[in-house]
Amino acid sequence: MDKFDQLIIAQLRKNARVSVSYIAESVSLSRSAVSDRIKKMEKTGAIRGYQVLLSESQKDGVSVYFEVQHQCQRCADVAHIFRAIPEVVTCSGITGDMDLLVFVQAESMRRIHQIREHLDSQIDITKIKTHVVMSEWI
């Protein structure tokens, strides 16, 4: 990604619904150039999607973060476990004592418990800390 792609992404992060015309003007490129760059970033996976973020009071269900420690040589070696769980929104490698930060949105605390038990049963996972989202301000 070059500086123009980074500027386009910065605009989309501020407001994913902003018009291509507005982005083009703000990054000093033509509308077609910006549109082509966005399509290319979507195709290559640099942009994986767009989402609606609701305040906690408007949400149904439960959101949690799992901090996960594993015994594999690489985080990618356990990623398949999380890909198989539809409620997993993101799974990120992190620094520190834990190896992964996994964001999960489920319809109930019961489902969160089932997911946690499933993760606990995985031989390569050695430690899990669960953080339930209580409020969201940004």
C-alpha positions in Angstrom: 0.0 0.0 0.0 1.2 3.4 -0.9 0.5 6.7 0.8 -2.7 7.3 -1.2 -4.1 3.9 -0.1 -3.3 4.8 3.5 -5.0 8.2 3.1 -8.1 6.5 1.6 -8.2 3.9 4.4 -7.9 6.8 7.0 -10.9 8.4 5.4 -12.9 5.2 5.4 -12.0 4.5 9.0 -13.4 7.9 10.0 -16.6 7.2 8.1 -17.1 4.1 5.9 -20.1 5.7 4.2 -18.2 8.8 3.0 -18.6 9.3 -0.7 -15.9 8.5 -3.2 -16.0 12.1 -4.4 -15.2 13.3 -0.9 -12.3 10.9 -0.5 -11.0 11.8 -4.0 -11.0 15.5 -3.1 -9.4 15.0 0.3 -6.5 12.8 -1.1 -6.1 14.7 -4.4 -7.0 11.9 -6.7 -9.7 11.5 -9.3 -12.9 9.7 -8.4 -12.1 6.8 -10.7 -8.6 6.4 -9.2 -10.0 6.3 -5.7 -12.8 3.9 -6.7 -10.3 1.6 -8.4 -8.0 1.6 -5.4 -10.8 0.8 -3.0 -11.9 -2.1 -5.3 -8.3 -3.4 -5.4 -7.9 -3.2 -1.6 -11.2 -5.1 -1.2 -10.1 -7.7 -3.7 -6.7 -8.3 -2.1 -8.2 -8.4 1.4 -6.6 -5.2 2.7 -10.2 -4.0 3.2 -12.1 -7.0 4.5 -15.5 -5.4 4.9 -17.6 -2.6 6.4 -19.6 -2.8 9.6 -22.3 -1.1 11.6 -21.2 -0.6 15.2 -24.1 -0.3 17.7 -23.9 1.1 21.2 -24.1 -1.6 23.8 -27.6 -0.5 24.8 -28.8 -1.3 21.2 -27.2 -4.7 20.9 -28.7 -8.1 21.5 -26.4 -10.7 22.8 -23.1 -10.7 24.5 -19.6 -9.5 23.4 -16.4 -10.8 24.9 -12.7 -10.7 24.4 -10.7 -13.9 25.0 -7.0 -13.6 25.7 -5.5 -16.9 24.6 -2.1 -18.5 25.2 -1.1 -21.5 23.2 1.8 -23.9 22.9 2.2 -23.9 19.1 5.2 -22.4 17.4 3.1 -19.9 15.5 -0.3 -18.3 16.1 -1.3 -19.2 12.6 -1.1 -22.9 13.7 -4.1 -22.4 16.0 -6.1 -19.9 13.9 -8.2 -22.8 12.3 -9.8 -23.3 15.7 -11.2 -19.8 15.7 -12.1 -19.8 12.0 -14.5 -22.7 12.8 -16.5 -20.7 15.3 -19.0 -18.4 13.5 -19.3 -16.0 16.4 -15.6 -15.0 16.3 -15.4 -11.5 14.8 -11.6 -11.1 15.0 -8.6 -13.1 16.1 -5.4 -11.1 16.4 -1.9 -11.9 17.4 -0.7 -9.7 20.3 2.4 -9.1 22.3 2.8 -9.8 26.0 2.0 -12.8 28.1 -0.9 -13.9 25.9 -0.6 -14.8 22.2 -4.0 -14.0 20.8 -6.9 -11.5 21.4 -10.2 -13.0 20.1 -13.3 -10.9 19.9 -16.6 -12.9 20.0 -20.2 -11.8 19.7 -22.8 -14.4 20.6 -26.5 -14.4 21.2 -26.3 -15.4 24.8 -23.9 -16.0 27.7 -24.8 -19.7 27.4 -23.2 -19.7 23.9 -20.2 -17.8 25.2 -19.8 -20.5 27.8 -20.1 -23.3 25.2 -17.4 -21.5 23.1 -15.1 -21.2 26.1 -15.5 -24.9 27.0 -14.7 -25.8 23.4 -11.6 -23.7 23.5 -10.6 -25.2 26.9 -10.8 -28.6 25.4 -8.3 -27.8 22.6 -4.9 -29.4 23.4 -2.8 -26.6 21.9 -4.5 -23.9 24.0 -2.9 -23.6 27.4 -4.6 -20.5 29.0 -7.7 -18.4 28.4 -8.8 -15.2 30.1 -12.3 -13.9 29.4 -13.3 -10.2 29.4 -17.1 -9.5 29.0 -17.8 -6.2 27.3 -20.0 -4.1 29.7 -20.0 -0.8 27.9 -18.8 0.7 24.7 -18.1 4.4 24.2 -16.3 4.7 20.9 
